[in-house]
Amino acid sequence: MGGGLSFLKWAGGKRLVAEKLIQIINQGDINNEEWFVDIGERYHEPFLGSGSMFFSLKKNNIIRTKKESYLSDINFILINCMNVVKDKGSLNELIKLLSEWQKEYADCGPVKKNSSKEIREKAMYYRKRAELNKYLKNKENEDYKNSVRFASLMIFLNKTCFNGLWRMNSKGEFNVPEGDYVKPKNICQKNILRSCNYSLKNSKIRCLDWKEAIKDCKKGDLVYFDPPYMPLKIGDDIFTSYFTEGFSFDEQRELAEKSAKLASKGVRVIASNHDTDGYPNVRQIYSDAAKKYNCKLTFKQIEVSRNISCKGHGRVKVNEILIFLSK
């Protein structure tokens, strides 16, 4: 079984989770349901991120239908990038530009550490970062929509920034510093980009909040939720990582309730999250929601351990969970 690779690096990416999920689906017998997306059914993913889950499910024939897949995220920079990769003409332009930038970056490399602000501002990475932030300031003019250069900037920065993080400051600017990659060869991954283009062929890619996105779900469809994860409870400490920014306990409960409500109407729902102690925890909020809407619920703990740096505890490994809800 081969995972469908994304053209982006992403914190909390779902490639390993996808491998486990595909194994579980192929084994069958969860809630007495089939979890393939067959003819007449549709796939929905409202927290798209890098798209690793979608690309893996497509490549491994879990998504079999030729009907549209509904893919969305609130990150409009990401959505622009996905739409550019989806369009064959735009993709050719994108590959040409990224190929040129990969050669240019190989020649200049990352700026030396402890360099002055003046030197940094002249370096390739920081010039591209400043250009991306100009797009962000002009987004009300919709200059960014289906923009090849805007997409190229995102991919370039994603492959050359520190740890592939995508972080915005309070001014709405991308502010991740440069990584330490000498002659990286993953800035322009032609084969992966073309594979993603093929997978995205029958897809509707939109910048939407998850609550808006699920309005398109119909009986028989499959929806996969990958929300910002629940905080970790380690001993007496609560640790909030970048997974959880902007997603409160109340929103976790709301997502669980809406998941169960969808399931009660015949939509098959899969969600992933941390499998942690503390109150409320994921198992409790989904069990309460399933009971409220009288739907079937199965938990599958998966051995996908992420090393997460936690103050006072060093680096810890955390188990994850897959949640299956159906009528």
Phi and psi restraints in degrees (value plus and minus 20) as a CYANA .aco file:
   2 GLY   PHI    -127.8   -87.8
   2 GLY   PSI     116.9   156.9
   3 GLY   PHI    -100.1   -60.1
   3 GLY   PSI     124.5   164.5
   4 GLY   PHI     -99.6   -59.6
   4 GLY   PSI      95.4   135.4
   5 LEU   PHI     -98.6   -58.6
   5 LEU   PSI     125.9   165.9
   6 SER   PHI    -112.4   -72.4
   6 SER   PSI     139.0   179.0
   7 PHE   PHI    -105.1   -65.1
   7 PHE   PSI     -18.4    21.6
   8 LEU   PHI    -140.6  -100.6
   8 LEU   PSI     127.9   167.9
   9 LYS   PHI    -107.7   -67.7
   9 LYS   PSI     123.6   163.6
  10 TRP   PHI    -169.1  -129.1
  10 TRP   PSI     110.9   150.9
  11 ALA   PHI     -82.1   -42.1
  11 ALA   PSI     106.6   146.6
  12 GLY   PHI      55.7    95.7
  12 GLY   PSI       2.6    42.6
  13 GLY   PHI     -76.4   -36.4
  13 GLY   PSI     135.6   175.6
  14 LYS   PHI    -126.5   -86.5
  14 LYS   PSI      -0.6    39.4
  15 ARG   PHI     -81.2   -41.2
  15 ARG   PSI     -66.8   -26.8
  16 LEU   PHI     -90.6   -50.6
  16 LEU   PSI     -58.0   -18.0
  17 VAL   PHI     -82.8   -42.8
  17 VAL   PSI     -60.8   -20.8
  18 ALA   PHI     -80.4   -40.4
  18 ALA   PSI     -61.3   -21.3
  19 GLU   PHI     -80.1   -40.1
  19 GLU   PSI     -63.3   -23.3
  20 LYS   PHI     -86.5   -46.5
  20 LYS   PSI     -63.0   -23.0
  21 LEU   PHI     -82.9   -42.9
  21 LEU   PSI     -62.3   -22.3
  22 ILE   PHI     -82.4   -42.4
  22 ILE   PSI     -60.9   -20.9
  23 GLN   PHI     -80.0   -40.0
  23 GLN   PSI     -65.5   -25.5
  24 ILE   PHI     -83.6   -43.6
  24 ILE   PSI     -64.8   -24.8
  25 ILE   PHI     -83.8   -43.8
  25 ILE   PSI     -61.6   -21.6
  26 ASN   PHI     -87.8   -47.8
  26 ASN   PSI     -47.5    -7.5
  27 GLN   PHI     -93.4   -53.4
  27 GLN   PSI     -46.1    -6.1
  28 GLY   PHI      54.5    94.5
  28 GLY   PSI    -194.9  -154.9
  29 ASP   PHI      41.2    81.2
  29 ASP   PSI      34.5    74.5
  30 ILE   PHI    -136.0   -96.0
  30 ILE   PSI      97.7   137.7
  31 ASN   PHI      37.7    77.7
  31 ASN   PSI       5.6    45.6
  32 ASN   PHI      36.2    76.2
  32 ASN   PSI      15.0    55.0
  33 GLU   PHI    -142.6  -102.6
  33 GLU   PSI     131.9   171.9
  34 GLU   PHI    -109.9   -69.9
  34 GLU   PSI     122.9   162.9
  35 TRP   PHI    -136.6   -96.6
  35 TRP   PSI      -2.1    37.9
  36 PHE   PHI    -100.1   -60.1
  36 PHE   PSI     137.7   177.7
  37 VAL   PHI    -126.0   -86.0
  37 VAL   PSI      78.3   118.3
  38 ASP   PHI    -118.7   -78.7
  38 ASP   PSI    -194.0  -154.0
  39 ILE   PHI     -73.6   -33.6
  39 ILE   PSI     111.7   151.7
  40 GLY   PHI      67.7   107.7
  40 GLY   PSI     -30.3     9.7
  41 GLU   PHI    -124.4   -84.4
  41 GLU   PSI     142.3   182.3
  42 ARG   PHI    -152.5  -112.5
  42 ARG   PSI     134.2   174.2
  43 TYR   PHI    -128.1   -88.1
  43 TYR   PSI     118.3   158.3
  44 HIS   PHI    -147.9  -107.9
  44 HIS   PSI     116.0   156.0
  45 GLU   PHI    -158.8  -118.8
  45 GLU   PSI      78.4   118.4
  46 PRO   PHI    -103.2   -63.2
  46 PRO   PSI     -30.7     9.3
  47 PHE   PHI    -140.2  -100.2
  47 PHE   PSI      53.2    93.2
  48 LEU   PHI     -86.9   -46.9
  48 LEU   PSI     -62.5   -22.5
  49 GLY   PHI      36.3    76.3
  49 GLY   PSI    -156.5  -116.5
  50 SER   PHI     -94.2   -54.2
  50 SER   PSI     -30.3     9.7
  51 GLY   PHI      61.6   101.6
  51 GLY   PSI      -9.3    30.7
  52 SER   PHI     -76.9   -36.9
  52 SER   PSI     -59.8   -19.8
  53 MET   PHI     -84.5   -44.5
  53 MET   PSI     -69.6   -29.6
  54 PHE   PHI     -78.4   -38.4
  54 PHE   PSI     -68.8   -28.8
  55 PHE   PHI     -82.7   -42.7
  55 PHE   PSI     -56.7   -16.7
  56 SER   PHI     -89.3   -49.3
  56 SER   PSI     -63.4   -23.4
  57 LEU   PHI     -84.8   -44.8
  57 LEU   PSI     -55.4   -15.4
  58 LYS   PHI     -87.7   -47.7
  58 LYS   PSI     -69.5   -29.5
  59 LYS   PHI     -83.1   -43.1
  59 LYS   PSI     -54.7   -14.7
  60 ASN   PHI    -115.3   -75.3
  60 ASN   PSI      -4.4    35.6
  61 ASN   PHI      42.6    82.6
  61 ASN   PSI      10.1    50.1
  62 ILE   PHI    -101.7   -61.7
  62 ILE   PSI     -61.1   -21.1
  63 ILE   PHI    -110.5   -70.5
  63 ILE   PSI      84.2   124.2
  64 ARG   PHI    -125.3   -85.3
  64 ARG   PSI     -39.2     0.8
  65 THR   PHI     -89.5   -49.5
  65 THR   PSI     134.0   174.0
  66 LYS   PHI    -117.1   -77.1
  66 LYS   PSI     -19.8    20.2
  67 LYS   PHI     -89.1   -49.1
  67 LYS   PSI     140.8   180.8
  68 GLU   PHI     -80.6   -40.6
  68 GLU   PSI     120.4   160.4
  69 SER   PHI    -115.6   -75.6
  69 SER   PSI     119.3   159.3
  70 TYR   PHI    -122.4   -82.4
  70 TYR   PSI      88.1   128.1
  71 LEU   PHI    -135.9   -95.9
  71 LEU   PSI     111.9   151.9
  72 SER   PHI    -171.3  -131.3
  72 SER   PSI     142.4   182.4
  73 ASP   PHI    -183.8  -143.8
  73 ASP   PSI     137.1   177.1
  74 ILE   PHI    -105.0   -65.0
  74 ILE   PSI     -27.3    12.7
  75 ASN   PHI    -103.5   -63.5
  75 ASN   PSI      79.4   119.4
  76 PHE   PHI     -88.0   -48.0
  76 PHE   PSI     -44.2    -4.2
  77 ILE   PHI     -86.2   -46.2
  77 ILE   PSI     -64.6   -24.6
  78 LEU   PHI     -83.7   -43.7
  78 LEU   PSI     -64.0   -24.0
  79 ILE   PHI     -83.4   -43.4
  79 ILE   PSI     -62.0   -22.0
  80 ASN   PHI     -77.8   -37.8
  80 ASN   PSI     -64.2   -24.2
  81 CYS   PHI     -81.3   -41.3
  81 CYS   PSI     -65.4   -25.4
  82 MET   PHI     -83.0   -43.0
  82 MET   PSI     -60.8   -20.8
  83 ASN   PHI     -87.9   -47.9
  83 ASN   PSI     -53.8   -13.8
  84 VAL   PHI     -86.9   -46.9
  84 VAL   PSI     -64.0   -24.0
  85 VAL   PHI     -85.5   -45.5
  85 VAL   PSI     -53.2   -13.2
  86 LYS   PHI     -85.5   -45.5
  86 LYS   PSI     -53.9   -13.9
  87 ASP   PHI    -105.6   -65.6
  87 ASP   PSI     101.5   141.5
  88 LYS   PHI     -82.2   -42.2
  88 LYS   PSI     -62.4   -22.4
  89 GLY   PHI     -84.1   -44.1
  89 GLY   PSI     -65.2   -25.2
  90 SER   PHI     -84.5   -44.5
  90 SER   PSI     -57.0   -17.0
  91 LEU   PHI     -81.4   -41.4
  91 LEU   PSI     -61.2   -21.2
  92 ASN   PHI     -81.6   -41.6
  92 ASN   PSI     -60.4   -20.4
  93 GLU   PHI     -84.5   -44.5
  93 GLU   PSI     -62.3   -22.3
  94 LEU   PHI     -80.4   -40.4
  94 LEU   PSI     -68.0   -28.0
  95 ILE   PHI     -81.3   -41.3
  95 ILE   PSI     -61.2   -21.2
  96 LYS   PHI     -81.4   -41.4
  96 LYS   PSI     -65.5   -25.5
  97 LEU   PHI     -88.2   -48.2
  97 LEU   PSI     -65.9   -25.9
  98 LEU   PHI     -84.3   -44.3
  98 LEU   PSI     -55.6   -15.6
  99 SER   PHI     -82.7   -42.7
  99 SER   PSI     -62.6   -22.6
 100 GLU   PHI     -84.0   -44.0
 100 GLU   PSI     -63.0   -23.0
 101 TRP   PHI     -88.6   -48.6
 101 TRP   PSI     -53.6   -13.6
 102 GLN   PHI     -83.4   -43.4
 102 GLN   PSI     -62.0   -22.0
 103 LYS   PHI     -86.4   -46.4
 103 LYS   PSI     -63.1   -23.1
 104 GLU   PHI     -82.9   -42.9
 104 GLU   PSI     -62.7   -22.7
 105 TYR   PHI     -89.7   -49.7
 105 TYR   PSI     -52.0   -12.0
 106 ALA   PHI     -83.4   -43.4
 106 ALA   PSI     -52.8   -12.8
 107 ASP   PHI     -95.6   -55.6
 107 ASP   PSI     -60.4   -20.4
 108 CYS   PHI    -114.4   -74.4
 108 CYS   PSI     -54.9   -14.9
 109 GLY   PHI      48.0    88.0
 109 GLY   PSI     159.5   199.5
 110 PRO   PHI     -89.2   -49.2
 110 PRO   PSI     130.7   170.7
 111 VAL   PHI     -87.8   -47.8
 111 VAL   PSI     125.9   165.9
 112 LYS   PHI     -84.6   -44.6
 112 LYS   PSI     123.6   163.6
 113 LYS   PHI     -83.8   -43.8
 113 LYS   PSI     129.3   169.3
 114 ASN   PHI      45.4    85.4
 114 ASN   PSI       0.3    40.3
 115 SER   PHI     -91.6   -51.6
 115 SER   PSI     136.5   176.5
 116 SER   PHI     -89.7   -49.7
 116 SER   PSI     142.0   182.0
 117 LYS   PHI     -78.8   -38.8
 117 LYS   PSI     -58.6   -18.6
 118 GLU   PHI     -82.5   -42.5
 118 GLU   PSI     -62.1   -22.1
 119 ILE   PHI     -88.4   -48.4
 119 ILE   PSI     -62.7   -22.7
 120 ARG   PHI     -79.8   -39.8
 120 ARG   PSI     -64.6   -24.6
 121 GLU   PHI     -82.5   -42.5
 121 GLU   PSI     -44.6    -4.6
 122 LYS   PHI    -107.7   -67.7
 122 LYS   PSI     -35.2     4.8
 123 ALA   PHI     -92.0   -52.0
 123 ALA   PSI     132.0   172.0
 124 MET   PHI     -77.7   -37.7
 124 MET   PSI     -66.8   -26.8
 125 TYR   PHI     -78.7   -38.7
 125 TYR   PSI     -67.4   -27.4
 126 TYR   PHI     -94.3   -54.3
 126 TYR   PSI     -46.6    -6.6
 127 ARG   PHI     -87.8   -47.8
 127 ARG   PSI     -61.7   -21.7
 128 LYS   PHI     -88.2   -48.2
 128 LYS   PSI     -56.6   -16.6
 129 ARG   PHI     -84.6   -44.6
 129 ARG   PSI     -61.8   -21.8
 130 ALA   PHI     -84.6   -44.6
 130 ALA   PSI     -57.4   -17.4
 131 GLU   PHI     -86.7   -46.7
 131 GLU   PSI     -61.7   -21.7
 132 LEU   PHI     -79.5   -39.5
 132 LEU   PSI     -63.1   -23.1
 133 ASN   PHI     -87.2   -47.2
 133 ASN   PSI     -45.4    -5.4
 134 LYS   PHI     -86.3   -46.3
 134 LYS   PSI     -60.6   -20.6
 135 TYR   PHI     -79.7   -39.7
 135 TYR   PSI     -62.0   -22.0
 136 LEU   PHI     -84.3   -44.3
 136 LEU   PSI     -55.6   -15.6
 137 LYS   PHI     -90.0   -50.0
 137 LYS   PSI     -45.6    -5.6
 138 ASN   PHI    -120.7   -80.7
 138 ASN   PSI      -6.2    33.8
 139 LYS   PHI     -84.2   -44.2
 139 LYS   PSI     -43.0    -3.0
 140 GLU   PHI     -87.2   -47.2
 140 GLU   PSI     -39.1     0.9
 141 ASN   PHI    -107.8   -67.8
 141 ASN   PSI     -19.9    20.1
 142 GLU   PHI      39.0    79.0
 142 GLU   PSI       7.9    47.9
 143 ASP   PHI     -85.3   -45.3
 143 ASP   PSI     -42.2    -2.2
 144 TYR   PHI    -101.5   -61.5
 144 TYR   PSI     -37.2     2.8
 145 LYS   PHI     -85.2   -45.2
 145 LYS   PSI     104.7   144.7
 146 ASN   PHI      33.2    73.2
 146 ASN   PSI      12.6    52.6
 147 SER   PHI    -107.0   -67.0
 147 SER   PSI      99.6   139.6
 148 VAL   PHI     -84.9   -44.9
 148 VAL   PSI     -62.5   -22.5
 149 ARG   PHI     -86.4   -46.4
 149 ARG   PSI     -60.0   -20.0
 150 PHE   PHI     -80.8   -40.8
 150 PHE   PSI     -62.8   -22.8
 151 ALA   PHI     -85.2   -45.2
 151 ALA   PSI     -60.2   -20.2
 152 SER   PHI     -82.7   -42.7
 152 SER   PSI     -60.8   -20.8
 153 LEU   PHI     -82.8   -42.8
 153 LEU   PSI     -61.6   -21.6
 154 MET   PHI     -81.6   -41.6
 154 MET   PSI     -67.6   -27.6
 155 ILE   PHI     -85.2   -45.2
 155 ILE   PSI     -65.1   -25.1
 156 PHE   PHI     -77.7   -37.7
 156 PHE   PSI     -68.9   -28.9
 157 LEU   PHI     -86.9   -46.9
 157 LEU   PSI     -57.8   -17.8
 158 ASN   PHI     -80.1   -40.1
 158 ASN   PSI     -54.7   -14.7
 159 LYS   PHI    -109.4   -69.4
 159 LYS   PSI     -33.1     6.9
 160 THR   PHI    -139.2   -99.2
 160 THR   PSI     -27.8    12.2
 161 CYS   PHI    -100.6   -60.6
 161 CYS   PSI     152.2   192.2
 162 PHE   PHI     -85.4   -45.4
 162 PHE   PSI      97.4   137.4
 163 ASN   PHI      37.0    77.0
 163 ASN   PSI      -0.5    39.5
 164 GLY   PHI      45.1    85.1
 164 GLY   PSI       1.3    41.3
 165 LEU   PHI     -91.1   -51.1
 165 LEU   PSI     127.5   167.5
 166 TRP   PHI    -142.4  -102.4
 166 TRP   PSI      82.0   122.0
 167 ARG   PHI    -154.9  -114.9
 167 ARG   PSI     116.6   156.6
 168 MET   PHI    -132.9   -92.9
 168 MET   PSI     126.4   166.4
 169 ASN   PHI    -107.9   -67.9
 169 ASN   PSI    -197.0  -157.0
 170 SER   PHI     -85.8   -45.8
 170 SER   PSI     -38.8     1.2
 171 LYS   PHI    -107.3   -67.3
 171 LYS   PSI     -19.8    20.2
 172 GLY   PHI      59.4    99.4
 172 GLY   PSI       4.3    44.3
 173 GLU   PHI    -126.7   -86.7
 173 GLU   PSI     124.3   164.3
 174 PHE   PHI     -92.2   -52.2
 174 PHE   PSI     102.5   142.5
 175 ASN   PHI    -148.1  -108.1
 175 ASN   PSI       0.2    40.2
 176 VAL   PHI     -94.0   -54.0
 176 VAL   PSI     112.9   152.9
 177 PRO   PHI     -92.2   -52.2
 177 PRO   PSI     148.9   188.9
 178 GLU   PHI     -88.8   -48.8
 178 GLU   PSI     126.1   166.1
 179 GLY   PHI    -102.5   -62.5
 179 GLY   PSI    -186.8  -146.8
 180 ASP   PHI    -141.7  -101.7
 180 ASP   PSI      34.0    74.0
 181 TYR   PHI    -121.9   -81.9
 181 TYR   PSI      98.6   138.6
 182 VAL   PHI    -117.6   -77.6
 182 VAL   PSI     100.8   140.8
 183 LYS   PHI      30.9    70.9
 183 LYS   PSI      33.3    73.3
 184 PRO   PHI     -83.0   -43.0
 184 PRO   PSI     122.0   162.0
 185 LYS   PHI    -126.5   -86.5
 185 LYS   PSI     -12.5    27.5
 186 ASN   PHI    -125.9   -85.9
 186 ASN   PSI     -11.1    28.9
 187 ILE   PHI     -87.2   -47.2
 187 ILE   PSI     -63.7   -23.7
 188 CYS   PHI    -139.5   -99.5
 188 CYS   PSI      77.9   117.9
 189 GLN   PHI    -123.6   -83.6
 189 GLN   PSI      63.3   103.3
 190 LYS   PHI     -74.8   -34.8
 190 LYS   PSI     -67.5   -27.5
 191 ASN   PHI     -84.6   -44.6
 191 ASN   PSI     -61.2   -21.2
 192 ILE   PHI     -87.1   -47.1
 192 ILE   PSI     -62.1   -22.1
 193 LEU   PHI     -80.8   -40.8
 193 LEU   PSI     -62.3   -22.3
 194 ARG   PHI     -90.2   -50.2
 194 ARG   PSI     -55.4   -15.4
 195 SER   PHI     -84.5   -44.5
 195 SER   PSI     -61.9   -21.9
 196 CYS   PHI     -86.3   -46.3
 196 CYS   PSI     -58.1   -18.1
 197 ASN   PHI     -78.4   -38.4
 197 ASN   PSI     -63.5   -23.5
 198 TYR   PHI     -85.2   -45.2
 198 TYR   PSI     -62.7   -22.7
 199 SER   PHI     -86.0   -46.0
 199 SER   PSI     -52.3   -12.3
 200 LEU   PHI    -103.4   -63.4
 200 LEU   PSI     -21.7    18.3
 201 LYS   PHI     -70.8   -30.8
 201 LYS   PSI     -71.7   -31.7
 202 ASN   PHI    -121.2   -81.2
 202 ASN   PSI      49.8    89.8
 203 SER   PHI    -163.4  -123.4
 203 SER   PSI     131.5   171.5
 204 LYS   PHI    -134.5   -94.5
 204 LYS   PSI      91.6   131.6
 205 ILE   PHI    -129.8   -89.8
 205 ILE   PSI      98.7   138.7
 206 ARG   PHI    -158.1  -118.1
 206 ARG   PSI     131.3   171.3
 207 CYS   PHI    -109.6   -69.6
 207 CYS   PSI      82.1   122.1
 208 LEU   PHI    -163.8  -123.8
 208 LEU   PSI     130.0   170.0
 209 ASP   PHI     -90.1   -50.1
 209 ASP   PSI     128.5   168.5
 210 TRP   PHI     -79.2   -39.2
 210 TRP   PSI     -52.7   -12.7
 211 LYS   PHI     -88.7   -48.7
 211 LYS   PSI     -52.3   -12.3
 212 GLU   PHI     -92.9   -52.9
 212 GLU   PSI     -61.1   -21.1
 213 ALA   PHI     -81.1   -41.1
 213 ALA   PSI     -57.3   -17.3
 214 ILE   PHI     -96.4   -56.4
 214 ILE   PSI     -26.1    13.9
 215 LYS   PHI     -85.2   -45.2
 215 LYS   PSI     -38.9     1.1
 216 ASP   PHI    -105.8   -65.8
 216 ASP   PSI     -27.7    12.3
 217 CYS   PHI     -90.7   -50.7
 217 CYS   PSI     116.1   156.1
 218 LYS   PHI    -147.5  -107.5
 218 LYS   PSI     142.4   182.4
 219 LYS   PHI     -71.4   -31.4
 219 LYS   PSI     112.2   152.2
 220 GLY   PHI      74.4   114.4
 220 GLY   PSI     -36.5     3.5
 221 ASP   PHI     -94.3   -54.3
 221 ASP   PSI     144.9   184.9
 222 LEU   PHI    -139.8   -99.8
 222 LEU   PSI     109.9   149.9
 223 VAL   PHI    -141.4  -101.4
 223 VAL   PSI     115.7   155.7
 224 TYR   PHI    -135.0   -95.0
 224 TYR   PSI     103.5   143.5
 225 PHE   PHI    -125.9   -85.9
 225 PHE   PSI     104.2   144.2
 226 ASP   PHI    -145.4  -105.4
 226 ASP   PSI      52.4    92.4
 227 PRO   PHI     -93.3   -53.3
 227 PRO   PSI     147.8   187.8
 228 PRO   PHI     -73.6   -33.6
 228 PRO   PSI     114.1   154.1
 229 TYR   PHI     -93.2   -53.2
 229 TYR   PSI     137.8   177.8
 230 MET   PHI     -82.5   -42.5
 230 MET   PSI     128.4   168.4
 231 PRO   PHI     -81.8   -41.8
 231 PRO   PSI     135.0   175.0
 232 LEU   PHI    -111.3   -71.3
 232 LEU   PSI     122.6   162.6
 233 LYS   PHI    -131.2   -91.2
 233 LYS   PSI      95.7   135.7
 234 ILE   PHI    -142.9  -102.9
 234 ILE   PSI      89.5   129.5
 235 GLY   PHI      44.5    84.5
 235 GLY   PSI    -145.7  -105.7
 236 ASP   PHI    -117.3   -77.3
 236 ASP   PSI     -16.2    23.8
 237 ASP   PHI    -121.8   -81.8
 237 ASP   PSI     123.3   163.3
 238 ILE   PHI    -124.4   -84.4
 238 ILE   PSI     104.8   144.8
 239 PHE   PHI    -133.0   -93.0
 239 PHE   PSI     101.2   141.2
 240 THR   PHI    -126.8   -86.8
 240 THR   PSI      97.1   137.1
 241 SER   PHI    -115.5   -75.5
 241 SER   PSI    -197.3  -157.3
 242 TYR   PHI     -86.0   -46.0
 242 TYR   PSI     -32.4     7.6
 243 PHE   PHI     -82.7   -42.7
 243 PHE   PSI     -51.2   -11.2
 244 THR   PHI    -122.5   -82.5
 244 THR   PSI     -18.1    21.9
 245 GLU   PHI     -79.1   -39.1
 245 GLU   PSI     109.3   149.3
 246 GLY   PHI      55.7    95.7
 246 GLY   PSI      -6.9    33.1
 247 PHE   PHI    -154.2  -114.2
 247 PHE   PSI      84.9   124.9
 248 SER   PHI    -105.2   -65.2
 248 SER   PSI     153.6   193.6
 249 PHE   PHI     -77.8   -37.8
 249 PHE   PSI     -62.3   -22.3
 250 ASP   PHI     -81.5   -41.5
 250 ASP   PSI     -59.2   -19.2
 251 GLU   PHI     -89.6   -49.6
 251 GLU   PSI     -54.3   -14.3
 252 GLN   PHI     -81.6   -41.6
 252 GLN   PSI     -63.4   -23.4
 253 ARG   PHI     -84.6   -44.6
 253 ARG   PSI     -62.6   -22.6
 254 GLU   PHI     -82.0   -42.0
 254 GLU   PSI     -61.0   -21.0
 255 LEU   PHI     -83.3   -43.3
 255 LEU   PSI     -62.2   -22.2
 256 ALA   PHI     -81.5   -41.5
 256 ALA   PSI     -63.3   -23.3
 257 GLU   PHI     -86.0   -46.0
 257 GLU   PSI     -64.3   -24.3
 258 LYS   PHI     -88.0   -48.0
 258 LYS   PSI     -51.5   -11.5
 259 SER   PHI     -83.0   -43.0
 259 SER   PSI     -66.6   -26.6
 260 ALA   PHI     -86.0   -46.0
 260 ALA   PSI     -58.3   -18.3
 261 LYS   PHI     -83.9   -43.9
 261 LYS   PSI     -62.1   -22.1
 262 LEU   PHI     -80.4   -40.4
 262 LEU   PSI     -64.7   -24.7
 263 ALA   PHI     -81.4   -41.4
 263 ALA   PSI     -58.4   -18.4
 264 SER   PHI     -84.8   -44.8
 264 SER   PSI     -39.3     0.7
 265 LYS   PHI    -118.8   -78.8
 265 LYS   PSI     -12.5    27.5
 266 GLY   PHI      77.7   117.7
 266 GLY   PSI     -13.3    26.7
 267 VAL   PHI    -107.7   -67.7
 267 VAL   PSI     112.6   152.6
 268 ARG   PHI    -104.9   -64.9
 268 ARG   PSI     111.0   151.0
 269 VAL   PHI    -143.3  -103.3
 269 VAL   PSI     112.0   152.0
 270 ILE   PHI    -143.2  -103.2
 270 ILE   PSI     113.9   153.9
 271 ALA   PHI    -152.6  -112.6
 271 ALA   PSI     133.8   173.8
 272 SER   PHI    -145.6  -105.6
 272 SER   PSI     133.9   173.9
 273 ASN   PHI    -189.5  -149.5
 273 ASN   PSI     157.2   197.2
 274 HIS   PHI     -88.5   -48.5
 274 HIS   PSI     126.1   166.1
 275 ASP   PHI    -127.6   -87.6
 275 ASP   PSI      69.7   109.7
 276 THR   PHI    -146.2  -106.2
 276 THR   PSI     147.3   187.3
 277 ASP   PHI    -100.9   -60.9
 277 ASP   PSI    -193.0  -153.0
 278 GLY   PHI      76.8   116.8
 278 GLY   PSI     149.9   189.9
 279 TYR   PHI    -152.4  -112.4
 279 TYR   PSI     112.1   152.1
 280 PRO   PHI     -99.7   -59.7
 280 PRO   PSI     131.7   171.7
 281 ASN   PHI    -134.5   -94.5
 281 ASN   PSI     151.2   191.2
 282 VAL   PHI     -80.7   -40.7
 282 VAL   PSI     -64.7   -24.7
 283 ARG   PHI     -81.4   -41.4
 283 ARG   PSI     -59.0   -19.0
 284 GLN   PHI     -88.0   -48.0
 284 GLN   PSI     -66.4   -26.4
 285 ILE   PHI     -89.4   -49.4
 285 ILE   PSI     -52.2   -12.2
 286 TYR   PHI     -98.0   -58.0
 286 TYR   PSI     -53.1   -13.1
 287 SER   PHI     -85.5   -45.5
 287 SER   PSI     -62.2   -22.2
 288 ASP   PHI     -82.3   -42.3
 288 ASP   PSI     -62.5   -22.5
 289 ALA   PHI     -87.0   -47.0
 289 ALA   PSI     -62.0   -22.0
 290 ALA   PHI     -84.4   -44.4
 290 ALA   PSI     -57.9   -17.9
 291 LYS   PHI     -85.6   -45.6
 291 LYS   PSI     -61.5   -21.5
 292 LYS   PHI     -81.5   -41.5
 292 LYS   PSI     -59.8   -19.8
 293 TYR   PHI    -124.2   -84.2
 293 TYR   PSI     -12.7    27.3
 294 ASN   PHI      33.8    73.8
 294 ASN   PSI      32.1    72.1
 295 CYS   PHI    -140.7  -100.7
 295 CYS   PSI     144.5   184.5
 296 LYS   PHI     -99.1   -59.1
 296 LYS   PSI     124.3   164.3
 297 LEU   PHI    -160.5  -120.5
 297 LEU   PSI     111.8   151.8
 298 THR   PHI    -154.2  -114.2
 298 THR   PSI     115.2   155.2
 299 PHE   PHI    -126.5   -86.5
 299 PHE   PSI     121.0   161.0
 300 LYS   PHI    -152.1  -112.1
 300 LYS   PSI      87.7   127.7
 301 GLN   PHI     -93.1   -53.1
 301 GLN   PSI     117.0   157.0
 302 ILE   PHI    -140.6  -100.6
 302 ILE   PSI     125.6   165.6
 303 GLU   PHI    -106.8   -66.8
 303 GLU   PSI      46.2    86.2
 304 VAL   PHI    -139.1   -99.1
 304 VAL   PSI      75.5   115.5
 305 SER   PHI    -117.3   -77.3
 305 SER   PSI     108.9   148.9
 306 ARG   PHI    -126.8   -86.8
 306 ARG   PSI     115.4   155.4
 307 ASN   PHI    -102.2   -62.2
 307 ASN   PSI      95.4   135.4
 308 ILE   PHI    -141.6  -101.6
 308 ILE   PSI     110.3   150.3
 309 SER   PHI     -99.1   -59.1
 309 SER   PSI     102.2   142.2
 310 CYS   PHI    -147.3  -107.3
 310 CYS   PSI     103.2   143.2
 311 LYS   PHI     -76.0   -36.0
 311 LYS   PSI     107.9   147.9
 312 GLY   PHI      68.7   108.7
 312 GLY   PSI     -31.8     8.2
 313 HIS   PHI    -147.5  -107.5
 313 HIS   PSI     -18.4    21.6
 314 GLY   PHI      47.6    87.6
 314 GLY   PSI    -163.2  -123.2
 315 ARG   PHI    -117.6   -77.6
 315 ARG   PSI     108.1   148.1
 316 VAL   PHI    -140.1  -100.1
 316 VAL   PSI     133.4   173.4
 317 LYS   PHI    -122.6   -82.6
 317 LYS   PSI     115.4   155.4
 318 VAL   PHI    -147.2  -107.2
 318 VAL   PSI     109.3   149.3
 319 ASN   PHI     -97.7   -57.7
 319 ASN   PSI     134.4   174.4
 320 GLU   PHI    -136.7   -96.7
 320 GLU   PSI     149.0   189.0
 321 ILE   PHI    -157.7  -117.7
 321 ILE   PSI     123.1   163.1
 322 LEU   PHI    -126.6   -86.6
 322 LEU   PSI     115.3   155.3
 323 ILE   PHI    -137.5   -97.5
 323 ILE   PSI     105.6   145.6
 324 PHE   PHI    -136.0   -96.0
 324 PHE   PSI     104.8   144.8
 325 LEU   PHI    -145.6  -105.6
 325 LEU   PSI     115.0   155.0
 326 SER   PHI    -174.0  -134.0
 326 SER   PSI     148.8   188.8
